[in-house]
Amino acid sequence: MKIEVKQDTILLNFVRNYFNDISVTKAKKMILYNCFSMQGASLKSPEYILHKGDIIEYRKYYGGEHIIREKRNISILYEDRDIIIVNKLSGQSVIEYRDRKEETLLSLTKNYLKKKYHKNDLFVIFAPQTDESGLVLFAKNKLVADWFSHQTNNFKFSISAVIENSLKHKNDKIQFAVTDKNGIFSIAKEEDPKENIKEVFLQYSTIADLSSDNNNYFQIDIKGNGFQPYLNRFLLSHIGNPVYGDNVFQYKKQGNKILRYCVYGMEFLRPSTNKKVRIEVLLPRNFTSIAVAPINVKEIKS
């Protein structure tokens, strides 16, 4: 059965409303049991964002022992025969580091694939940094991974951040000349060789004023710069608006504060169809709850 989405919503609310306000538990089970898909890809997270006009395919779950293979300790959003997209928490490592022994998102996802399909080939296409949160894109085989290696220009990213201090402009697109030495960015100087300088942009729009009595905080939406780790955070710090909780580009350390930087949206060409697909997820809980004093959230008018 095919169902057209009538308004922007998350998958959990869509299921509950369409099936006459069934319980949250039952709706989550229907999602877990692969009852919903879109263009042949399984939608597996209650927090997956649907848009008006999307066509959802529903198939009733009739039970079966195979369902045990769907149980997992990772937040899978989207899966088809070629790719799998997982939602990452801030502080969660995607790949293993020599000095860290905890399970990584890569190993957990491999375990899921091994349990379900008896194979665990997996390749990281895109992932936020360890202290960032958001969407992680994996390819299920090397052929697809190689295909994606030629598709970086076809990716678009939506990033939300909470920044400190007032912005000069609520919405802006700022051009910078930077140098990049092994992932370490600097603002270019006149004496830098031209071949080491590249032009980059910081494009943002202000979503909300989160300021309290003693502090100025703003939530902004950033477009692009997904495949250049730390670039947005470096540029924001350079203009005097560091990301809240950023221990990399802050002059003053933020302690154990959780970084408010999330890659919540991703658009790319899907390998099986060569057509654009847009994946979005809700921001982490308490993403904008940052001040010790009560926050008065005011919408920004454009």
Buried (B, 14 or more C-beta within 10 A) or exposed (E): EEBEBEEEBBBBBBBBBBEEEBEEEEBBBBBBBBBBBBBEBBBBBBBBBBEEEBEBBBEEEEEEEEEEBBEBEBBBBBBBEBBBBBBBEBEBBBEEEEEEEEEBBBBBBBBBBBBBEEEBBBBBBBBBBBBBBBBBBBBBBEEBBEBBEEEEEEBBBBBBBBBBBBBEEBEBEBEBEBBBEEEEBEEBEEEBEEEEBEEBBBBBBBBBBBBBEEBBBBBBBBBBBBEBBBBBBBBBBBBEBBBBBBEBBBEEEBEEEBBBBBBBBBBBBBBBEEEEBEBBBBBBEEBBEBBEEEBEEEEBEE
